[in-house]
Amino acid sequence: MTATAGRATPVTALWDEIAGQVAAGRRFAGLMGTQRDDGLLLSAHLAGPGQVTTHEVRLPPGARSYPALTPVLGAAFWYERELHDLFGIVPDGHPRLEPLILPQPVRHGPLPRPGAPGGGDASGEGDGGAGAIWPDVHAVPRHVLGAGLFTIPHGPVRSGVMESIEYLVETPGEDIPHLNLRIFYKHRGIEKRFERLPAADGVLLAERTEGVASVAHALAFAHAAERIGGVEEIPWRAALVRVLHAELERLAAHLDAATRLADAAGLAVAAARFGLHKERIARLTGRMCGSRFGRGVVVPGGVSALPGIAAADLLDEAGRLQRSIESDVRVLMGTASFLDRLRGTGRLAPARAAEHGTLGPVGKASGYRDDARRARPYDAYDSLGFSAPQEHADGDALARLRVRWDELRQSFHLIRQAADELADAGDGPLAVPCEFGSGRAVGWAEGPHGEVLYDLRTEDGRITRCRPRSPSFHNLVLFHEVFHTDILTDFPFIEASFGLSIAGAAL
């Protein structure tokens, strides 16, 4: 950790240092704020081989602004909008400082700021929150002007089981020259809710932060907690159990994306088939641990229990599932009308993906590959064999689906290895003691949508600051950039191919 707090290093010098490291090959992994009595602490994270480092600068008490990072590093665009929402600090030079996770302005006084002493939450509910400001959000901003242009407010309530988000589609009728996203409908003040929790209980909130990545969030939190607690290695059986649940979660998420793509194309049979496969994965997970989301398994120091089914039965079920899924994949990928809707749709250029440090399948489909399981391995991943990754660079919806098929095969490969190892692992403890005390650490895990990152601080065994960063937050800002040659009927394909969580983005 590079800590510049308390020194005379200007903010701009730190930004230049960070931009230089990104240019040298590090990936910008996020920017966060922590309100302290002696000023606002800005913390930037950079990911590289084997580690994530933290680089910081403290603003003086009462500071109302600072030089923006976004003009130097475009990937900070949403992060600085979030800082403005949560802390009221203005990044001077930011190109478009509009509300992101909170509707503005706050009329009933400032929200409790993450890291500041005191109770309450930052969800915008109750006294001192933003509960009475909703009438302001009905104003529709316009970014593209011209004859015949109008705005379609799509959401926040949409048909089907869809998360709340409002897309403001500016269009002359078919083309989409501009798309604005309003994600604050899903904001729950998660960062503030972590504060004052016993550190041992933090995993319960972490695995409910983003339902589609419950295991990944629990792992990232546990890895940070284990670093604070001095846990150098968890028991081997626990590491294998963690891999099993993480890969089952990946299977479920990728099957969900395939289901939504098939549904968007009107392929009822394919949508039903892949929905069935996702349900079978959820039921298998439920048989293993009692939760369809894999909750209650990961604990700081290890896992709570072994799978509820024998390794041989798990291997048998995984084999049947893989054969059934791959059979339906072959049929779907041989359907010309389906491929035509995905090919060339929602293309993210490889240069843009690399510049932004795009995570998960969205980045891999555009040739940018940074998988934490390989680059910064944890638990049992460094002892399991990965097959050679397939390279993709088309960056369209079809490439993103092909990445998911590759990852499905990889997940089954890892599940078989972990189950085999678990069957021969013998007896022994499933967890080691994790004494939290006081400290700070960063933990990560590769979720279905990319890297989940947790910056955790504890004092006397209680959480004083916890910042979860979902890959959905990091990637979703790119969504409005991929409609270069697409029209309104392409919208559901692009959204499903991104496969991101709005709850994870808004927190």
TAQUIFEN-V236235 format. One record per run of one state. SS is the DSSP state (alpha for helix, beta for strand, coil for the rest). FROM is the first residue (numbers start at 1). LEN is the number of residues. Records with the same first field share a line. If there is no record, write none. Layout:
SS: FROM-LEN, FROM-LEN
This chain:
coil: 1-1, 4-7, 24-3, 37-2, 49-2, 59-6, 68-6, 88-2, 93-41, 139-11, 155-11, 172-3, 176-2, 183-1, 187-3, 195-3, 207-4, 229-7, 265-3, 290-8, 300-2, 304-7, 333-3, 343-7, 357-3, 365-7, 376-5, 384-13, 424-7, 432-7, 448-2, 460-2, 470-1, 477-2, 482-5, 499-3, 507-1
beta: 2-2, 27-10, 39-10, 51-8, 65-3, 90-3, 150-5, 166-6, 175-1, 178-5, 198-1, 298-2, 302-2, 431-1, 439-9, 450-10, 462-8, 487-1
alpha: 11-13, 74-14, 134-5, 184-3, 190-5, 199-8, 211-18, 236-29, 268-22, 311-22, 336-7, 350-7, 360-5, 372-4, 381-3, 397-27, 471-6, 479-3, 488-11, 502-5
